[in-house]
Amino acid sequence: MKLEVILGAYNDSDVLNVVLQGYMNQNDSDFSICIADDGSGPEIRKLVEKFSNLGLDIRHVWQEDDGFRKSIILNKAIATSQADRIIFSDGDCIPNPYFIHDHRVLAHPSKITAGPRVMLNKKLTDDLKNGSKEISYLYNTFKLLFLSLFKQLSKPEQIFRFPSLILPLTKKIKRIGPYGANMAISREALLKVNGFDEDYLGWGGEDTDLVIRLNMLGIKSDGYIGRAALYHMYHPSRAVDDGDKERATLKKNKEENRVLSCTNGLDKYLT
């Protein structure tokens, strides 16, 4: 099974540099990466070239900067992918060393697989960006639990790797659902629902809409504490913009109409 990680990115090459180091450290190296670039400057392309030279199977899909158009660039990336299963993540989320391995083990054609994330604070994020801390610093769960006492991160308990036999029991503690920064889906299922709905412009809504339509197709969500985990690097909270109300209305209308395959999707990029 061919796996590809599609990473949504926009500038912040120093952040993406740390994230790609995390993909260099995977226990399962049989995967590719596509940087879905929503209009960054040349720094991201240079970073892709750097990690390609280091041996990472990585490519770059770019579109002109014309505002937040994540749903469009993700569709373009899906259309050009040769993978059987696609893992969606973001350019500010560092993968745990078992990230690819876990997504492969959990993969099933009728499932959207997901994983938890630890939230890093600004200081720890800055330390990783400037190199004063290596990303291996994050791999000790007990250290993360200790750091959480000093507010350097939150949700470290979600990354603890419980034995496989008791994973079903962990769902009683915490259910892990899919979200844009961590979900894996078969490419075949994505084609059936026509990918992301490009009516969603601006921040938010496109991932929830996709999951709703996949659920209608019979593709259900599955995820566990401590599997396919990420470390989310700090950034300021997004300011509320004028499009929030419009996107909420759009989402409500689409849920009520229950359209399986969106009309404004990825089919226009398929050859």
Secondary structure, 3 states (H helix, E strand, C coil): CCEEEEEEECCCHHHHHHHHHHHHCCCCCCCEEEEEECCCCHHHHHHHHHHHHCCCCEEEEECCCCCCCHHHHHHHHHHHCCCCEEEEEECCEEECCCHHHHHHHHCCCCEEEECCEEEECHHHHHHHHCCCCCHHHHHCHHHHHHHHCCCCEECHHHHCCCCHHHHHHHCCCCCCCCECCEEEEEHHHHHHCCCCCCCCCCCCCHHHHHHHHHHHCCCEEEECCCCCCEEECCCCCCCCCCCHHHHHHHHHHHHHHCCCCCCCCHHHHCC
